[in-house]
């Protein structure tokens, strides 16, 4: 009897909490994010968390997943981008000549700032890497050839 009363008292002491109203804050839980495969790079998927990356002047937040052994080819973005590595090790390189052997490891918890119109490439080696990217639109990914000239996507 005593055990049952203690269990009942314990159960009654837990209050079910609801999320705060969306006019106060928006909560996006990992399992609720909708990742879509990249149209440019097989093995990469992206979830738009906030904003519209294509809209001029709009702040956006996206999360990218790189499957193991997946790299983006050399490219640049017209806007400044702020990237936080959330999971795994993200490998980064610069310039128009793609060579994963020359990449720099960026472990989880690190931040990278991509400057506008600067050629780079990045990805995952032996484990999945997840990065979160913030910027102000319009965003674009412009692939380049070996000479650094933009090419048709």
C-alpha positions in Angstrom: 0.0 0.0 0.0 2.8 2.4 0.9 4.6 1.7 -2.3 1.4 2.4 -4.3 0.9 5.7 -2.5 4.5 6.8 -3.1 4.1 5.9 -6.8 0.9 7.9 -7.1 2.4 10.9 -5.3 5.4 10.7 -7.7 3.2 10.5 -10.8 1.1 13.5 -9.6 4.3 15.6 -9.0 5.2 15.5 -12.7 3.5 18.3 -14.7 3.2 17.9 -18.5 4.7 20.9 -20.0 3.6 22.3 -23.4 5.9 24.2 -25.7 5.9 27.9 -25.3 3.6 29.8 -27.8 5.2 30.3 -31.2 5.0 34.0 -30.8 7.5 33.6 -28.0 9.8 31.0 -29.6 9.9 28.3 -32.3 11.3 24.9 -31.3 12.6 22.6 -34.0 13.5 19.1 -32.7 15.9 16.9 -34.6 13.3 14.3 -35.5 11.0 16.9 -36.9 13.4 18.3 -39.5 12.6 17.3 -43.1 15.8 16.6 -45.0 15.7 16.7 -48.8 18.3 15.2 -51.1 20.6 17.7 -52.7 20.0 18.4 -56.4 23.7 19.1 -56.9 25.6 16.6 -54.7 24.5 13.0 -54.3 25.0 12.0 -50.6 24.1 15.4 -49.2 20.7 16.3 -47.8 19.4 19.6 -46.5 16.7 20.8 -44.1 15.6 24.4 -44.1 15.1 25.3 -40.5 14.2 29.0 -40.8 13.7 31.5 -43.6 14.1 31.2 -47.3 17.7 31.0 -48.6 16.5 32.3 -52.0 14.8 35.4 -50.7 16.9 38.7 -50.8 17.5 40.1 -47.3 16.1 37.2 -45.4 18.0 35.4 -42.7 18.1 31.7 -43.2 19.2 28.6 -41.2 19.8 25.3 -42.9 21.2 22.0 -41.8 23.2 19.8 -44.2 24.1 16.1 -43.8 27.1 14.7 -45.6 27.1 10.9 -46.0 30.5 9.3 -45.4 32.9 9.8 -48.4 30.8 12.7 -49.8 32.3 16.0 -50.9 30.9 19.0 -52.7 32.8 19.9 -55.8 34.6 23.3 -56.0 32.1 26.1 -55.8 31.3 29.5 -54.2 28.4 31.4 -52.6 27.5 35.1 -53.2 26.8 35.6 -49.5 28.7 35.4 -46.2 27.9 32.1 -44.5 28.4 31.0 -40.9 28.7 27.3 -40.4 28.7 25.3 -37.2 29.8 21.6 -37.2 27.2 19.7 -35.2 28.3 16.1 -35.7 31.3 14.3 -37.0 34.3 15.9 -38.7 33.8 18.2 -41.7 36.7 18.5 -44.1 37.3 21.7 -45.9 39.5 22.8 -48.8 39.8 25.9 -51.0 40.6 26.8 -54.6 39.3 25.3 -57.9 41.4 22.1 -57.8 39.5 19.4 -55.9 41.8 17.2 -53.7 40.4 15.6 -50.6 43.9 14.7 -49.4 44.6 18.4 -48.8 41.6 19.2 -46.7 41.6 20.5 -43.2 39.5 18.7 -40.5 36.9 20.8 -38.6 35.5 18.8 -35.7 32.1 19.0 -34.1 31.7 22.2 -32.1 33.8 24.2 -34.5 32.6 27.2 -36.6 33.7 28.2 -40.1 32.9 31.5 -41.9 32.7 31.3 -45.7 33.5 34.6 -47.3 31.5 35.7 -50.3 32.6 34.6 -53.8 35.5 32.5 -52.5 36.0 29.1 -54.0 36.0 26.1 -51.7 34.8 22.5 -51.3 33.9 20.5 -48.3 32.4 17.2 -47.1 32.8 14.0 -45.0 35.4 11.3 -45.1 34.9 8.2 -43.0 31.9 9.3 -41.0 28.7 11.4 -41.4 29.1 15.1 -40.9 26.3 17.5 -40.0 26.6 21.2 -40.3 24.3 24.1 -39.6 24.6 27.1 -42.0 23.3 30.6 -41.4 23.3 33.5 -43.8 21.3 36.3 -45.5 19.7 35.5 -48.8 19.8 35.3 -51.7 21.9 32.2 -51.4 23.3 30.2 -54.3 25.9 27.5 -54.9 27.9 28.3 -58.1 30.1 25.4 -59.2 33.4 26.3 -60.9 35.7 24.6 -63.4 39.5 23.9 -62.9 40.2 27.5 -63.8 37.8 28.9 -61.3 35.2 30.0 -63.8 31.6 29.4 -63.1 30.1 26.5 -65.0 26.6 25.4 -65.7 25.1 23.6 -62.7 
